[in-house]
């Protein structure tokens, strides 16, 4: 008779919940990475524009161009600020999902440990039965020889 874990369906369910939470956490991490890359890109543009504007100022440029450059910089700064706010929201969401994932993992691990213990007890019992069978065979043969 093969080992049968009575809570196998519950364990499978817990594994599925853990996997779903892990994937949700991964999705959040990917979104954080994407937004961080956008923030870095904007900061890079801001640095490049600042350097370009400094170079143009040293040569002298019309005030209209300077005003336009400052307006573009302001738009980039506002966009960067919005992205940084989004990063803060995503970090809160990540922390919440991490907690949910860890709880799901713990619940799965408890069932997995129970299954392991039951399987070990089953193995011990099977070994004991096999030894009893071997002992009975030996005794029956040994008993006939006398």
N, C-alpha and C positions, 0 to 999 in steps of 0.2 A: 504494500500500500504506500503510495507516494505521499509526500508531505503536502498538506493543504492548509493554508493560512485562512482562517475564518473571516478575517477582516481585509482580505485581498482587494475587494471592491472599494473599501474605504481608503486603503493605501493608494490605490490607483487614482482615486478622486483627489486625494491630497497631493499626489505627484502632479496631477494636471493643474491644480490651483497654484502650486509652487511655480510650475513652468509658465503659466499665464502671468503671474506677478513678475517673474524674472524678465519676460519679454516686454512687459509694460515699463519696467525699470530701464531696460536697454533702450527703449524708444525715447524715454526722457533724456537719457545720457546722450543719445544721438542729437536730439533737439538742442540740448545745452551746447554741444560741440559746434553745431551749425550756427547758433546765435553768437557764440564766442568768436567764431571765425568772421562773422559779419562785423562784430565790434572791432576786431583787430583790423579788418579791411578799412573801416571808416577812419580809425585812428591813423592808419597808414596814409590815407588820402588827406587827412587833416595836416599831417606833418609835411607831406609833399606840397600841398597848397600853401602852407605857411612859408616854406622855403622858396617857392616860386614867387609868392607875393613880396617877400623880403628882397629877392633879386630884382623884381620889377620896381620896387620902391627906390632902390639904389639908382636905377636908371631913370626913374621918373615916369609915372603913368598918369593918365587922366583920372580924375576923381570918380567918374562914372564906372570905370573898370574896377577901381578899388572898392566902391560901394557894392558892386555886383559880387566881387570876391568875398566880401564880408557876409553878404546875404547867403551865398552858397555855403560858406563855412557855418553859419548859424543853422541852416537846414541840416547839415551833416551832424552838428552837435546835438540838435534835437532828436534826430534819428538814433544817434548813438545812445542818448539818454533813455529813449524808449526801449531800445534793445537791452540796456543794462537793467531796466525795470523788469523786462521780460525774464532776464537771467535770474533775478531775485525770486520771481514767481516760480520759475522752473526749479530753483534750488529748494524752495519750500515743498513743491510737489515731489521732488526727488526724495527728500527726507521722509515724506509721508509714505511713498511707495516702498522705500527701503525698509521702513518699519513693518509694513504689510507683508513684504516679501520675507523678511526674517521670521515673522510669526508663522507664515505658511510653511517655511522651511523647518521650523522647530516642530510644528505639528506633524509634518511628514516624517521627520527624524524619529519622533517618539514611536510612531507606528512601525517604522522600519526597524527600530531597535527591538520592539516587541516581537516582530516577525523573526528577527535573528535569534532572539532568545527561545522562541517556540521551536524554531527549526533546530537549534542546538539540542533542546530537550528531546525532540523527535529523533534526532540522530543518536543520542545516547540510548534512548529506549530501543531503537532498531538494533543497535550494537549489542545491547543486553539480550534481546530476543534471539539474535543470531548466535550469540555465545551459548545461551541456554539450549538452543537446537543442537549445536555442535557438541555440547556436553551430554545431551540426551543420546545422541548417536554414538558417542564414544562409550558411554556407560552401557548402552544396549549391546554393543559389540563386545565390550570388555566383559560384560556379564555372561554372554553366551560362551565365551572362550573358557570360562572356569568350570 
